Amino acid sequence: MAKRTGLGKGLGAIFGDEVMESAAEEQEKKNHPKPEQVKVKAEKKEEEVGREMFLKLSSIEPNHNQPRMEFREESLMELAESMKEYGVLQPLLVQKKGDFYEIIAGERRWRAAKLAGLKEVPVVIREYTKQQSMEIALIENVQREDLNPIEEAKAYQKLMQEFGLKQEEIATRVAKNRVTITNSMRLLKLENRVQDMLIQNQITGGHARALLAVDDPELQFQIAGRIVAENLSVREVEKLVKSLSKKKEPKEKKEEDESIFLIFRELEDRMKTAMGTKVSINRKDSNKGRVEIEYYSEAELERIVELIESIR
């Protein structure tokens, strides 16, 4: 063993050389564990994985990447009261993260257990990648219908942006139709205040989808306010949005229509001068139409025919 110097020698004088040598050996074991020690540690970890066991609440922490952000206090209190009487009926799904265990599925149960005053909860330990953890948390919440529409849409968006999943792949994982995923993510186009109203259940998903037809964010919010104030149904909102879109014509289109009208009125005046009678041009579209030439006697009709023949 290497000779000790300095402060170590002074401590040896106080506690005795045997004590200091034993402490040094223990520290050496920690710094350089033997292969059999590493093997025992790995075997212990393998024994934990997949087995149901009890863990202290203080050793468990929530997953910050989980899709659910809103937890209703009233609902948590109801679950907590149930836990006081019957305990936690379904284990939490967790994985080891350094000195603590991270929740993969079951944060609502964990929160309720804390409110119920429980010291420990049943868990099942698993090992997953970050993507797998998020997918499992999303699937559990979607199947339980625990997520609000915006949380669900943001979870789908995160799977696409962070992990490169396509909508078809997400649909397969959560057992939903691809169109459902698409319609869900469209809700993220709503004005932020309208999204908050949807989260707070002030408006429904049907109301929100009807508002997507409104491009102006401020107008979206105003209509959402009317939904709440006047208790409008989804059908009434759809009619309101449709009527607003009819009234609101693009300025450029109005100017174009007015200029075309002036051009055709000038053509009518020129034909009227040439024919010596009233002429009307009726347009069907930009390329087709009908020209009407009026006459008031057989003699005048004969004159008009002769005039047209002379053009040849």
Buried (B, 14 or more C-beta within 10 A) or exposed (E): EEEBEEEEEEBBEEEEEEEBEEEBEEEEEEEEEEEEEEEEEEEEEEEBEEEEEEBEBEEBBEBEBBBBEEEEEEEBEEBBEBBBEEEBEEBBBBBBEEEEBBBBBBBBBBBBBBBBEBEBBBBBBBBBEEBBBBBBBBBBBBEEEBBBBBBBBBBBBBBBEEBEBEBEBBBEBBEBEBEBBEBBBEBBBBBEEBBEBBBEEBBBBEBBBBBBEBEEBEBBBEBBBEBEEEEBBBEBBBEBBEEBEEEEEEEEEEEEEEEEEEEBEEEBEEBBEEBEBEBEEEEEEEEEEEEEBEBEEEEBBEBBEEBEEEEE
